[in-house]
Amino acid sequence: MERGDGRRFLVIHGHFYQPPRENPWTERIDRQEGAAPWQDWNEKIAAECYEPNTVSRRLDGYGRITSIVDNYRRISFNFGPTLFSWIEANHPDLLRRIAEADRASAEANGGHGNAIAQAWGHVIMPLACRRDQETQLRWGVRDFERRFGRSPEGIWLPETAINDTTLELVAAHGFRFVVLSPYQALSIRPLGRGGRWKEVADGSIPTGRAYRCFAGGTRRGPSVDVFFYDAPLATDVSFNHLLRNGDRFADAVDAAYARTGGDLVVVATDGEVYGHHEPFADMALSYLVEHAAAERGIELVNFGRYLDEHETAWEVRLKPGRDGEGTAWSCSHGVGRWKEDCGCNTGASPGWNQRWRAPLRRGLDRLRDFLGGIFSSEAAGLLADPWQARDEYIDLLLDRSPEHAARFVDERAVRPLNDDERSRALALLEMQRHAMLMFTSCGWFFNDISGIETIQILRYAARAIELAGERHREHLEAVLLDELARAQSNVSRAGTGADVYRRARDGARVGAADVVGHHAILADLFGLNEASRLFNHDILPIDTSAQAVGDDRLVAGTVELRSSITLERSRWAYLLLAESLPSIECRLRLLQDGEETPAAATILGETAPAAGGSPRAALDAFGGRRFLLRHLSAEERLRALRHLTRRRMDVLVERFAGVYEENRDLLRLLHRASIEPPDSLLATSRAVLSSQLAGALASWDRSLSPAGLDTVAAIAGEAADCGIPLDLSPAADRVSELVAETIRSLGDGRGGVAALRSFLAAGDTIGLVLDDRGIQNALYPLIEEFRERLATASLAGEADLAAAADLLAIAERFNFDVDAMRERLG
């Protein structure tokens, strides 16, 4: 029943998702220059949105921190499973905090957590075949259970795309509710009483309540409750900068109840608007959920709790879309945005079209069907129930250990399998994963087939074809290219979709030889331990040996390569030439089955030239594939070049040291006379002092004693005295880490606070610019605990009071408002 007690409820839902960006061969995101200074867009968005929403600042009128808020504890949210897998690998502490927020929200909402599930791969569900929709839901559920330790109540459908089949499957998988756009509703009427349907196809559905939706249009069918978000609010939040002012945001929510027709307002948007699309919008959100909503008599709830407290009294029919294809929140033409030139785009250039969408969809549909046939026929001889194994493959994706992979196949095999058969079964399952990833919705969403999102899904297609096996490759590529050749890019130099596909495939593919080449170079530069696991492969060194040839060095090695995805094994021999110049080249040779693995010393003995000969003759004698520094991945090439640069700089700094010593007094005199020294003298002097600073940090004992910073202070003082600009950020980073670690270990705040205060003062004297944000995050729980102790008057004795004074001084140093606590302390 609908309430008449005057209570008002608010659900804010954030759909947190980024398209998968990993190279399909390496499962790592290549460096993306547009995201600089971050490595890639995921890192940038995590820094601007995902992490800030766990520690959002509330500020007073003076810009001081009054509280730090975890927004995930107050809003409804979903995270795309592919994004979550990246967060788990790269920011596990962030994943832990999000899961903790869900547990805390369940305690506050009668057992209903804020997190809801999402279909796994962000495919447009109504355009997927029924079998893929089933797997997407099962993988989404299993991923959710792994992350949050409970079953999901609701699900976010990618782009809110839904038709009758999708609705039926959502209900069959036990989901209680979904969230849709008001423009997806067709008509409504009271539930259980029959009567005439009221048309709401123009988006006029009252969004202030939940509705029951029956699959098949009959009450005998399965049903799901539907929440419709408030479209004007969602638009203002997403596109009209409502989040630039917390009070305006709160006022807009307050005003929305007049149009919702009930006691509920639902705001649903991309979660990235809270900090990435709209900088610092996490702070407007935390202001609303922690203060402004309650001030206006609005209760924050989540969908599950609302359904428990409100009986669903209305039913809704959804728009079927053309030919029953369904509808979505981001396409006014149903689901045309992901299959045809419907007119939806993101601001395409004049004269552009999206006619490329149709052949792209046809080509991938045809490829999916052929891949499904290969999977059915070949996996049937290996797995008892291939399609059930595919549905369960999510368990292997969540634990990629080789032991688990072997056990996963063996438990589902029709008979005991040998190593090659086990690898083939895993390759076929992985092929199916990529066959679904190639339908990621972003590939159609934007303006041209040459865009990075479409390139990404074409790489998934190429990887799926490769996993199908060499004997299928030519036919499968012909099927796909036949359609892609009809997809003309709006960018003349890009050509057709077939051209885009070939460039996408060739520019990303990393084969076994590439992995061994990476290993050979990185092991020589950084050591074997640094190159024992690369690009989803374990590299097991068998033997290695080195020999000097003049100023150059030859390194021979043999390794066993094992894919952590398919468990496929191969043996390789390599010969590497490291010249006196920063130049590295190696040759790689695959050892055939039955071929004896040569000893590394034997390789050198057979190939190393006689004294005085050219070491390059050794490479020619060894033969095999050539692999150079420039063949390294962008990230590893950058790491290697930085390492080589540091090595060269170490040599140069030794030469510069004498120059600096001879000219130090001159530099002081020039600085005191406000005369700029020559650039060459300044550069060499800075290199020397920077090297000394690095050495001081390497030997630092990480103690809280201010004396521990004496060497750093001396170097910084000398640089200042000579007018040499010195980068102190390495020292500041190290000190920031120690300060945050120390604060987290302080416990009740009584021990070590005085030492920390003195240490911070020493750092400030040097001029270290610390990572205030990280330290604030560590400090806030301690401040809150201290505030509680003040409220309960549990401080006693001079030691307690002294520690309290030190803590308040530290808190004030890091921009917390401590006035009230200081007054209370007296």
ROVOBA-496960 format. One line per field, with one value per residue (C-alpha): x, y, z; residue in three letters; residue number from 1. Coordinates in steps of 0.25 Angstrom, whole numbers. Layout:
N
c1 = [X/...]
c2 = [Y/...]
c3 = [Z/...]
res = [ALA/...]
n = [NUM/...]
REM end
This chain:
826
c1 = [0/4/7/0/9/17/30/38/49/61/69/81/87/101/103/119/124/136/137/148/161/170/178/171/185/192/179/187/183/193/198/188/194/181/179/193/198/191/195/181/167/163/174/169/155/158/166/155/143/143/153/148/134/139/146/138/141/130/136/132/132/147/150/153/149/138/136/140/128/127/116/115/109/97/95/90/101/105/119/122/128/139/142/142/152/162/159/162/176/180/173/169/167/157/150/150/144/133/129/130/121/110/111/109/97/91/92/85/74/68/78/77/90/92/100/92/97/100/99/114/119/111/105/91/83/71/81/88/84/76/88/97/87/86/101/102/92/99/113/107/101/113/122/113/113/128/130/119/117/102/92/87/73/73/81/85/83/94/88/75/72/61/50/41/51/61/50/46/61/63/51/55/68/62/64/54/55/61/63/58/56/42/42/42/28/16/4/0/-11/-14/-9/-19/-32/-31/-37/-33/-18/-13/-4/10/18/22/30/19/19/18/32/29/26/30/22/21/24/19/27/18/8/0/-1/2/16/28/29/39/37/42/47/47/57/53/57/58/67/76/78/81/91/98/98/94/104/94/105/114/106/101/89/84/85/77/67/65/62/52/45/44/33/23/24/27/12/17/27/39/50/60/72/80/92/105/113/125/118/121/135/140/130/127/140/138/123/126/125/112/107/113/106/93/93/100/93/84/74/71/70/58/52/56/60/72/68/71/62/61/57/47/40/40/33/24/14/15/1/2/6/13/15/28/29/33/41/42/39/40/54/52/57/68/71/81/74/60/59/58/72/75/88/94/90/87/88/77/82/87/102/111/112/117/124/115/112/116/107/106/103/115/107/99/110/118/106/103/118/119/106/111/124/117/109/121/129/117/117/132/130/118/125/139/136/126/138/145/134/121/113/120/110/108/123/122/112/121/134/132/137/150/151/150/162/172/182/187/183/169/169/173/163/152/153/156/143/135/142/136/148/162/169/184/190/188/173/172/178/168/156/161/164/150/144/153/148/134/138/143/131/123/133/132/118/122/112/122/126/114/111/120/122/131/136/150/148/156/143/140/155/154/143/149/161/153/147/162/165/153/157/171/166/157/170/178/170/158/165/164/149/145/152/146/132/135/143/132/122/133/137/123/125/131/138/134/149/155/169/162/156/146/143/152/164/161/160/173/180/174/178/192/195/190/194/204/209/217/230/227/225/239/245/240/245/259/261/254/261/274/271/263/266/259/249/244/241/235/221/217/204/197/209/218/232/240/255/262/277/284/298/306/319/326/331/339/330/318/311/304/293/288/275/265/251/238/226/212/199/191/179/180/191/198/213/225/240/249/263/268/281/282/293/294/304/312/302/288/284/278/275/271/267/257/255/243/248/240/234/245/256/266/267/281/289/291/306/305/298/309/320/313/310/320/330/345/352/351/340/326/316/305/311/306/292/292/298/287/276/261/252/258/253/257/255/244/236/234/220/219/219/230/238/236/241/253/257/256/265/275/275/277/289/295/292/299/312/310/307/321/327/319/322/336/330/320/330/339/328/320/325/323/309/306/312/304/291/294/296/283/291/286/297/300/289/300/306/292/288/300/299/285/288/298/289/277/286/291/276/273/284/279/265/271/278/267/263/248/248/240/253/254/269/266/263/276/283/271/270/285/284/271/278/291/282/275/288/293/280/279/264/263/251/248/235/242/245/231/225/234/230/216/215/222/213/200/205/209/195/188/196/194/182/175/184/192/205/214/206/217/228/219/217/232/235/224/230/244/238/231/244/251/239/234/220/213/201/191/179/185/189/175/169/177/175/160/157/166/160/146/150/156/143/135/145/143/128/129/139/148/161/169/183/193/198/184/183/197/194/181/187/198/187/178/191/193/179/179/192/184/173/162/153/157/151/140/149/159/149/143/157/160]
c2 = [0/14/22/34/37/49/41/43/34/36/25/30/20/20/11/10/4/6/-2/-13/-7/-19/-24/-38/-45/-39/-36/-23/-9/-2/11/22/35/43/39/45/47/34/21/19/24/13/19/33/30/22/34/44/36/22/25/39/34/25/37/49/62/71/85/96/111/112/100/91/77/74/59/49/41/28/30/16/14/23/21/9/5/-6/-8/-15/-28/-26/-13/-20/-30/-18/-12/-25/-26/-12/-6/-17/-8/0/-13/-16/-3/-4/-18/-12/-1/-11/-19/-6/-2/-16/-14/0/-4/-17/-26/-20/-16/-4/-12/-19/-28/-25/-34/-38/-32/-20/-26/-21/-32/-32/-33/-45/-59/-65/-74/-62/-55/-67/-67/-52/-53/-65/-59/-46/-53/-61/-49/-42/-53/-54/-39/-37/-50/-50/-52/-40/-35/-26/-25/-13/-17/-10/2/-2/-10/-19/-27/-38/-49/-42/-39/-53/-58/-47/-52/-67/-64/-59/-44/-36/-23/-15/0/6/19/25/26/11/9/8/7/5/1/-3/-17/-28/-20/-21/-9/0/3/17/21/27/25/40/38/43/30/34/30/31/16/2/-5/-20/-24/-38/-45/-49/-38/-48/-49/-64/-61/-58/-44/-33/-20/-8/5/17/28/43/47/62/60/50/60/71/63/57/68/81/83/81/75/88/92/83/92/93/78/76/87/80/66/73/79/66/60/69/62/47/44/36/37/33/40/31/38/28/32/27/27/34/47/48/52/49/55/66/69/68/64/54/65/70/56/54/67/62/48/53/66/73/61/59/74/74/62/52/38/31/16/6/-2/-14/-7/1/-11/-17/-5/-3/-13/-12/-7/-4/-11/-7/-11/-8/-3/-15/-7/-10/-25/-27/-24/-15/-2/5/18/23/21/28/18/5/-2/4/10/-4/-9/2/17/21/35/34/39/46/59/54/63/69/59/47/34/22/12/4/-1/-11/-19/-19/-25/-35/-39/-41/-49/-58/-60/-63/-74/-80/-80/-86/-98/-100/-100/-110/-120/-119/-118/-129/-139/-133/-127/-135/-122/-112/-101/-103/-103/-89/-84/-89/-83/-70/-78/-80/-65/-62/-71/-73/-81/-93/-103/-98/-98/-112/-116/-109/-116/-130/-129/-127/-135/-147/-156/-154/-143/-142/-128/-124/-128/-120/-108/-109/-110/-97/-90/-93/-87/-75/-74/-73/-62/-53/-57/-49/-38/-35/-30/-20/-8/3/-3/3/15/25/32/24/9/14/19/12/6/-2/-5/-12/-21/-24/-29/-38/-44/-46/-53/-62/-66/-69/-77/-85/-91/-89/-99/-90/-76/-73/-77/-69/-57/-58/-58/-46/-38/-40/-32/-22/-18/-12/-3/10/19/33/36/34/29/18/11/0/-8/-19/-9/-5/-20/-23/-12/-15/-29/-27/-15/-23/-38/-43/-57/-67/-62/-48/-53/-60/-47/-39/-49/-49/-34/-31/-43/-37/-23/-26/-40/-53/-51/-38/-46/-59/-56/-48/-46/-58/-67/-73/-73/-84/-82/-95/-90/-77/-73/-61/-57/-44/-41/-28/-17/-25/-37/-49/-56/-70/-76/-87/-86/-93/-84/-88/-80/-78/-77/-90/-97/-99/-101/-99/-98/-87/-84/-70/-62/-48/-37/-26/-16/-5/5/5/-5/-19/-30/-44/-56/-66/-81/-90/-104/-115/-127/-137/-127/-127/-115/-109/-104/-89/-91/-100/-89/-79/-89/-92/-77/-68/-63/-64/-54/-41/-45/-38/-43/-40/-52/-60/-55/-59/-73/-75/-71/-70/-58/-45/-37/-23/-12/-6/-19/-17/-13/2/1/-9/-1/11/4/-2/12/18/7/9/24/23/13/24/35/27/28/42/46/41/50/62/60/66/78/81/80/90/100/99/112/119/115/120/134/134/131/141/152/147/143/131/121/115/104/93/96/96/83/75/81/77/63/61/66/58/45/48/50/36/30/36/31/17/17/23/15/19/24/35/41/55/52/42/53/61/56/59/73/75/72/81/92/91/92/104/111/109/112/99/94/80/71/67/59/45/49/54/42/33/42/42/27/26/36/29/16/21/28/15/8/18/11/19/31/31/26/32/44/54/47/48/63/65/57/65/78/74/70/84/91/84/88/74/75/63/55/62/54/40/45/51/38/30/41/43/30/34/48/41/32/44/51/40/39/54/53/42/50/37/45/45/49/58/47/47/62/63/53/60/73/67/60/72/80/69/69/84/83/74/84/77/86/84/96/89/78/88/96/83/79/93]
c3 = [0/-2/11/15/27/21/20/8/3/-6/-14/-21/-30/-37/-49/-48/-60/-70/-83/-82/-87/-85/-97/-100/-101/-89/-80/-76/-80/-90/-86/-91/-93/-92/-78/-74/-63/-60/-67/-73/-72/-61/-52/-55/-52/-40/-35/-38/-35/-29/-18/-14/-12/-1/6/2/10/17/18/27/22/24/15/27/28/37/34/23/17/10/0/-3/10/7/-8/-16/-26/-36/-41/-55/-52/-62/-55/-42/-47/-51/-37/-30/-37/-36/-24/-15/-3/-11/-13/1/5/-5/0/15/11/6/19/27/18/20/35/34/24/31/24/10/4/-5/-16/-27/-38/-53/-65/-66/-79/-82/-95/-100/-94/-104/-116/-110/-112/-101/-97/-96/-88/-78/-77/-75/-63/-57/-57/-52/-40/-37/-38/-29/-18/-19/-16/-6/1/-2/-13/-20/-19/-32/-45/-54/-68/-77/-83/-76/-89/-87/-95/-91/-92/-84/-73/-73/-71/-60/-52/-54/-48/-35/-37/-29/-36/-48/-50/-63/-70/-70/-85/-85/-79/-88/-79/-64/-56/-41/-38/-35/-39/-54/-61/-72/-75/-74/-85/-81/-93/-93/-80/-71/-62/-47/-43/-28/-26/-30/-41/-44/-58/-63/-74/-86/-83/-74/-59/-60/-65/-56/-51/-46/-39/-46/-41/-51/-48/-49/-63/-60/-48/-55/-67/-58/-50/-62/-72/-65/-54/-43/-34/-34/-22/-11/-7/-21/-22/-9/-14/-27/-20/-10/-22/-29/-20/-25/-39/-35/-31/-18/-6/-14/-22/-30/-36/-45/-53/-57/-45/-51/-51/-36/-38/-52/-61/-51/-42/-27/-29/-18/-8/-13/-11/3/7/2/8/21/24/14/12/27/29/18/25/14/17/10/7/-4/-13/-5/8/1/-5/9/15/3/-4/-19/-23/-38/-50/-63/-77/-84/-98/-107/-117/-131/-134/-119/-119/-106/-101/-94/-86/-96/-109/-113/-124/-115/-117/-130/-125/-125/-138/-148/-152/-143/-142/-127/-126/-116/-125/-138/-148/-159/-170/-162/-161/-153/-164/-160/-148/-156/-163/-150/-143/-154/-155/-140/-140/-151/-144/-131/-137/-144/-131/-124/-134/-132/-117/-117/-126/-121/-106/-106/-108/-95/-86/-81/-83/-90/-89/-74/-73/-80/-70/-58/-65/-56/-44/-52/-56/-41/-38/-50/-42/-51/-40/-40/-56/-57/-46/-53/-66/-59/-51/-64/-73/-81/-78/-72/-81/-85/-84/-99/-97/-84/-91/-103/-94/-87/-100/-104/-92/-93/-107/-102/-92/-103/-112/-102/-99/-114/-112/-101/-104/-105/-118/-125/-115/-121/-135/-143/-145/-144/-130/-118/-113/-126/-128/-114/-118/-131/-123/-115/-128/-133/-120/-120/-135/-130/-119/-128/-134/-147/-155/-153/-154/-169/-170/-158/-162/-176/-169/-161/-172/-182/-173/-168/-182/-184/-172/-177/-167/-167/-166/-180/-176/-167/-178/-176/-163/-170/-170/-155/-151/-157/-151/-137/-138/-142/-133/-120/-123/-113/-116/-109/-116/-111/-97/-97/-103/-92/-82/-88/-88/-75/-68/-73/-68/-55/-51/-53/-42/-49/-61/-57/-59/-72/-79/-73/-75/-65/-70/-63/-66/-69/-71/-73/-76/-80/-87/-89/-103/-102/-97/-100/-94/-99/-91/-94/-87/-88/-82/-81/-84/-78/-81/-68/-77/-85/-78/-91/-90/-99/-98/-104/-105/-107/-109/-105/-108/-99/-105/-98/-104/-98/-109/-106/-117/-115/-124/-120/-124/-121/-117/-124/-117/-116/-117/-106/-98/-100/-89/-89/-88/-101/-108/-105/-109/-122/-125/-118/-128/-126/-119/-126/-135/-136/-126/-136/-143/-131/-133/-148/-145/-134/-144/-140/-138/-135/-123/-120/-109/-118/-118/-103/-99/-97/-82/-82/-92/-83/-71/-78/-84/-71/-65/-76/-74/-59/-61/-71/-61/-50/-59/-62/-48/-44/-54/-50/-35/-37/-45/-34/-23/-31/-33/-21/-15/-28/-28/-14/-18/-31/-23/-13/-24/-31/-43/-51/-53/-66/-70/-72/-58/-52/-58/-54/-40/-39/-44/-33/-22/-27/-27/-12/-8/-15/-7/6/4/1/14/22/34/33/48/54/59/53/53/42/33/36/23/15/21/19/4/3/10/2/-11/-6/-2/-16/-23/-29/-31/-25/-26/-12/-16/-15/0/2/-3/6/18/14/14/28/34/29/33/47/49/45/56/67/73/84/80/93/89/79/76/81/73/61/63/64/52/44/49/44/30/29/32/21/12/9/2/8/2/11/5/9/23/25/21/32/42/42/49/60/61/62/73/80/78/85/96/98/98/109/117/117/116/129/134/128/119/112/112/105/95/92/90/80/73/71/66/56/52/50/42/32/31/41/48/63/69/76/82/86/94/100/104/111]
res = [MET/GLU/ARG/GLY/ASP/GLY/ARG/ARG/PHE/LEU/VAL/ILE/HIS/GLY/HIS/PHE/TYR/GLN/PRO/PRO/ARG/GLU/ASN/PRO/TRP/THR/GLU/ARG/ILE/ASP/ARG/GLN/GLU/GLY/ALA/ALA/PRO/TRP/GLN/ASP/TRP/ASN/GLU/LYS/ILE/ALA/ALA/GLU/CYS/TYR/GLU/PRO/ASN/THR/VAL/SER/ARG/ARG/LEU/ASP/GLY/TYR/GLY/ARG/ILE/THR/SER/ILE/VAL/ASP/ASN/TYR/ARG/ARG/ILE/SER/PHE/ASN/PHE/GLY/PRO/THR/LEU/PHE/SER/TRP/ILE/GLU/ALA/ASN/HIS/PRO/ASP/LEU/LEU/ARG/ARG/ILE/ALA/GLU/ALA/ASP/ARG/ALA/SER/ALA/GLU/ALA/ASN/GLY/GLY/HIS/GLY/ASN/ALA/ILE/ALA/GLN/ALA/TRP/GLY/HIS/VAL/ILE/MET/PRO/LEU/ALA/CYS/ARG/ARG/ASP/GLN/GLU/THR/GLN/LEU/ARG/TRP/GLY/VAL/ARG/ASP/PHE/GLU/ARG/ARG/PHE/GLY/ARG/SER/PRO/GLU/GLY/ILE/TRP/LEU/PRO/GLU/THR/ALA/ILE/ASN/ASP/THR/THR/LEU/GLU/LEU/VAL/ALA/ALA/HIS/GLY/PHE/ARG/PHE/VAL/VAL/LEU/SER/PRO/TYR/GLN/ALA/LEU/SER/ILE/ARG/PRO/LEU/GLY/ARG/GLY/GLY/ARG/TRP/LYS/GLU/VAL/ALA/ASP/GLY/SER/ILE/PRO/THR/GLY/ARG/ALA/TYR/ARG/CYS/PHE/ALA/GLY/GLY/THR/ARG/ARG/GLY/PRO/SER/VAL/ASP/VAL/PHE/PHE/TYR/ASP/ALA/PRO/LEU/ALA/THR/ASP/VAL/SER/PHE/ASN/HIS/LEU/LEU/ARG/ASN/GLY/ASP/ARG/PHE/ALA/ASP/ALA/VAL/ASP/ALA/ALA/TYR/ALA/ARG/THR/GLY/GLY/ASP/LEU/VAL/VAL/VAL/ALA/THR/ASP/GLY/GLU/VAL/TYR/GLY/HIS/HIS/GLU/PRO/PHE/ALA/ASP/MET/ALA/LEU/SER/TYR/LEU/VAL/GLU/HIS/ALA/ALA/ALA/GLU/ARG/GLY/ILE/GLU/LEU/VAL/ASN/PHE/GLY/ARG/TYR/LEU/ASP/GLU/HIS/GLU/THR/ALA/TRP/GLU/VAL/ARG/LEU/LYS/PRO/GLY/ARG/ASP/GLY/GLU/GLY/THR/ALA/TRP/SER/CYS/SER/HIS/GLY/VAL/GLY/ARG/TRP/LYS/GLU/ASP/CYS/GLY/CYS/ASN/THR/GLY/ALA/SER/PRO/GLY/TRP/ASN/GLN/ARG/TRP/ARG/ALA/PRO/LEU/ARG/ARG/GLY/LEU/ASP/ARG/LEU/ARG/ASP/PHE/LEU/GLY/GLY/ILE/PHE/SER/SER/GLU/ALA/ALA/GLY/LEU/LEU/ALA/ASP/PRO/TRP/GLN/ALA/ARG/ASP/GLU/TYR/ILE/ASP/LEU/LEU/LEU/ASP/ARG/SER/PRO/GLU/HIS/ALA/ALA/ARG/PHE/VAL/ASP/GLU/ARG/ALA/VAL/ARG/PRO/LEU/ASN/ASP/ASP/GLU/ARG/SER/ARG/ALA/LEU/ALA/LEU/LEU/GLU/MET/GLN/ARG/HIS/ALA/MET/LEU/MET/PHE/THR/SER/CYS/GLY/TRP/PHE/PHE/ASN/ASP/ILE/SER/GLY/ILE/GLU/THR/ILE/GLN/ILE/LEU/ARG/TYR/ALA/ALA/ARG/ALA/ILE/GLU/LEU/ALA/GLY/GLU/ARG/HIS/ARG/GLU/HIS/LEU/GLU/ALA/VAL/LEU/LEU/ASP/GLU/LEU/ALA/ARG/ALA/GLN/SER/ASN/VAL/SER/ARG/ALA/GLY/THR/GLY/ALA/ASP/VAL/TYR/ARG/ARG/ALA/ARG/ASP/GLY/ALA/ARG/VAL/GLY/ALA/ALA/ASP/VAL/VAL/GLY/HIS/HIS/ALA/ILE/LEU/ALA/ASP/LEU/PHE/GLY/LEU/ASN/GLU/ALA/SER/ARG/LEU/PHE/ASN/HIS/ASP/ILE/LEU/PRO/ILE/ASP/THR/SER/ALA/GLN/ALA/VAL/GLY/ASP/ASP/ARG/LEU/VAL/ALA/GLY/THR/VAL/GLU/LEU/ARG/SER/SER/ILE/THR/LEU/GLU/ARG/SER/ARG/TRP/ALA/TYR/LEU/LEU/LEU/ALA/GLU/SER/LEU/PRO/SER/ILE/GLU/CYS/ARG/LEU/ARG/LEU/LEU/GLN/ASP/GLY/GLU/GLU/THR/PRO/ALA/ALA/ALA/THR/ILE/LEU/GLY/GLU/THR/ALA/PRO/ALA/ALA/GLY/GLY/SER/PRO/ARG/ALA/ALA/LEU/ASP/ALA/PHE/GLY/GLY/ARG/ARG/PHE/LEU/LEU/ARG/HIS/LEU/SER/ALA/GLU/GLU/ARG/LEU/ARG/ALA/LEU/ARG/HIS/LEU/THR/ARG/ARG/ARG/MET/ASP/VAL/LEU/VAL/GLU/ARG/PHE/ALA/GLY/VAL/TYR/GLU/GLU/ASN/ARG/ASP/LEU/LEU/ARG/LEU/LEU/HIS/ARG/ALA/SER/ILE/GLU/PRO/PRO/ASP/SER/LEU/LEU/ALA/THR/SER/ARG/ALA/VAL/LEU/SER/SER/GLN/LEU/ALA/GLY/ALA/LEU/ALA/SER/TRP/ASP/ARG/SER/LEU/SER/PRO/ALA/GLY/LEU/ASP/THR/VAL/ALA/ALA/ILE/ALA/GLY/GLU/ALA/ALA/ASP/CYS/GLY/ILE/PRO/LEU/ASP/LEU/SER/PRO/ALA/ALA/ASP/ARG/VAL/SER/GLU/LEU/VAL/ALA/GLU/THR/ILE/ARG/SER/LEU/GLY/ASP/GLY/ARG/GLY/GLY/VAL/ALA/ALA/LEU/ARG/SER/PHE/LEU/ALA/ALA/GLY/ASP/THR/ILE/GLY/LEU/VAL/LEU/ASP/ASP/ARG/GLY/ILE/GLN/ASN/ALA/LEU/TYR/PRO/LEU/ILE/GLU/GLU/PHE/ARG/GLU/ARG/LEU/ALA/THR/ALA/SER/LEU/ALA/GLY/GLU/ALA/ASP/LEU/ALA/ALA/ALA/ALA/ASP/LEU/LEU/ALA/ILE/ALA/GLU/ARG/PHE/ASN/PHE/ASP/VAL/ASP/ALA/MET/ARG/GLU/ARG/LEU/GLY]
n = [1/2/3/4/5/6/7/8/9/10/11/12/13/14/15/16/17/18/19/20/21/22/23/24/25/26/27/28/29/30/31/32/33/34/35/36/37/38/39/40/41/42/43/44/45/46/47/48/49/50/51/52/53/54/55/56/57/58/59/60/61/62/63/64/65/66/67/68/69/70/71/72/73/74/75/76/77/78/79/80/81/82/83/84/85/86/87/88/89/90/91/92/93/94/95/96/97/98/99/100/101/102/103/104/105/106/107/108/109/110/111/112/113/114/115/116/117/118/119/120/121/122/123/124/125/126/127/128/129/130/131/132/133/134/135/136/137/138/139/140/141/142/143/144/145/146/147/148/149/150/151/152/153/154/155/156/157/158/159/160/161/162/163/164/165/166/167/168/169/170/171/172/173/174/175/176/177/178/179/180/181/182/183/184/185/186/187/188/189/190/191/192/193/194/195/196/197/198/199/200/201/202/203/204/205/206/207/208/209/210/211/212/213/214/215/216/217/218/219/220/221/222/223/224/225/226/227/228/229/230/231/232/233/234/235/236/237/238/239/240/241/242/243/244/245/246/247/248/249/250/251/252/253/254/255/256/257/258/259/260/261/262/263/264/265/266/267/268/269/270/271/272/273/274/275/276/277/278/279/280/281/282/283/284/285/286/287/288/289/290/291/292/293/294/295/296/297/298/299/300/301/302/303/304/305/306/307/308/309/310/311/312/313/314/315/316/317/318/319/320/321/322/323/324/325/326/327/328/329/330/331/332/333/334/335/336/337/338/339/340/341/342/343/344/345/346/347/348/349/350/351/352/353/354/355/356/357/358/359/360/361/362/363/364/365/366/367/368/369/370/371/372/373/374/375/376/377/378/379/380/381/382/383/384/385/386/387/388/389/390/391/392/393/394/395/396/397/398/399/400/401/402/403/404/405/406/407/408/409/410/411/412/413/414/415/416/417/418/419/420/421/422/423/424/425/426/427/428/429/430/431/432/433/434/435/436/437/438/439/440/441/442/443/444/445/446/447/448/449/450/451/452/453/454/455/456/457/458/459/460/461/462/463/464/465/466/467/468/469/470/471/472/473/474/475/476/477/478/479/480/481/482/483/484/485/486/487/488/489/490/491/492/493/494/495/496/497/498/499/500/501/502/503/504/505/506/507/508/509/510/511/512/513/514/515/516/517/518/519/520/521/522/523/524/525/526/527/528/529/530/531/532/533/534/535/536/537/538/539/540/541/542/543/544/545/546/547/548/549/550/551/552/553/554/555/556/557/558/559/560/561/562/563/564/565/566/567/568/569/570/571/572/573/574/575/576/577/578/579/580/581/582/583/584/585/586/587/588/589/590/591/592/593/594/595/596/597/598/599/600/601/602/603/604/605/606/607/608/609/610/611/612/613/614/615/616/617/618/619/620/621/622/623/624/625/626/627/628/629/630/631/632/633/634/635/636/637/638/639/640/641/642/643/644/645/646/647/648/649/650/651/652/653/654/655/656/657/658/659/660/661/662/663/664/665/666/667/668/669/670/671/672/673/674/675/676/677/678/679/680/681/682/683/684/685/686/687/688/689/690/691/692/693/694/695/696/697/698/699/700/701/702/703/704/705/706/707/708/709/710/711/712/713/714/715/716/717/718/719/720/721/722/723/724/725/726/727/728/729/730/731/732/733/734/735/736/737/738/739/740/741/742/743/744/745/746/747/748/749/750/751/752/753/754/755/756/757/758/759/760/761/762/763/764/765/766/767/768/769/770/771/772/773/774/775/776/777/778/779/780/781/782/783/784/785/786/787/788/789/790/791/792/793/794/795/796/797/798/799/800/801/802/803/804/805/806/807/808/809/810/811/812/813/814/815/816/817/818/819/820/821/822/823/824/825/826]
REM end
